[in-house]
Amino acid sequence: MRADTLTYRYLYQAEPARLYQTLLDEQLKYFSNHDPNIKQLHVGDQITTSLKTKVQKLDSVTSIKVTKMIPNKEFQLLTHQAGNHNITQTFEFKRNPNGKNELVYSEQTNIQTVRGQSYFFITALLYK
């Protein structure tokens, strides 16, 4: 596993298609709140909003873009904040080695500055 990636695994009982649709529905609500023209999610859809940064809790103009949609298998977003700070969020619907349904959520963070990387690694220890 990459040092710049935080991963969480969740076992679930529902049908993967149902959980995937729930994820899409919730993401669509969020995107539609910021852009009422978005009625259905597609790869390439993007919104801009103001969010607080994880580490320093500063307001930051943020764009969020849908980068991958594979029905019942994977959904991915790219979040971009000022200063070339990118986070790729991935939801993967898998079967684990025991045959159980597993949702694997990961955040891969790409930070360009040494200071930002230092903050990230300290924060990542707390998240993990």
C-alpha positions, 0 to 999 in steps of 0.5 A: 500500500502506498504511503500517501493512501488511506484505506478503509474496508467495510464488510456489508450484507446488501447486494453490491448493485443496491449499495452502489446505487445508494452511493450514486444517489447520495453523490448526486444529491451532493453534486445537485446541491452545488449545481442544480443542472446536474440531474444524473452523474456522469464521468466528467461532471464537476462542481466547485465549492468551498471546503475546509482543508483536513490539516489546517482547517482553512477555507479552500476553493475546491473542485470535485470531479467524477473520474470513474464510474464502473457500475456495481464495481467502482466509483471515483472522484478527484478533489482538487484544492488550491496549491496543487493538492489533489485527493483521489477518492475511490469506492471499490465493491469487491469480494474478499478472500472469504467470499464476503461483500467488501467496500474498499474506500481509499483516499490517495493524496498528492501534495506538492510541497514538503511542508504539506507532505509533512502535515499529511503524514502526521495526520495520516498516522492519526487517521490510520 
